Amino acid sequence: MDPRARDALIDLRPYRVEAERVVLAIDEEFATEREVLNTPPVRNTLVQIMSRRLGRGVGVEIVADASGHGTEPAAEPVRDLMQDRSRWNNDPVVRRILESFNGHILEVRGWDKGGPSR
């Protein structure tokens, strides 16, 4: 693998997981690295890893994000943060992504529909 791609992979973080797509974010400061990450060999590797970890075929999108935490603004206030955080932590799909990136949930900001498994 291209050494530039390896360096760029270090800067990726999970941004959003959807039914058929995983969105990974890279800080805007390193946005030029997206070119390396979007080359077919790197993109195919990311798709294979994310699909394997989630147990289903998914696409991968890489976005530039300046916020540093990779979540979108909340549509509405979260009423019970601890209950929602626990619910998301126990969701199997979320767990797989967190484990893939050795991550954890910093905050829960609500969702449009569905939410984690109940």
Summary of the structure (lengths in Angstrom):
residues: 118
radius of gyration: 14.7
end to end distance: 40.5
largest distance: 45.7
contacts: 300
relative contact order: 0.18
helix: 44%
strand: 17%
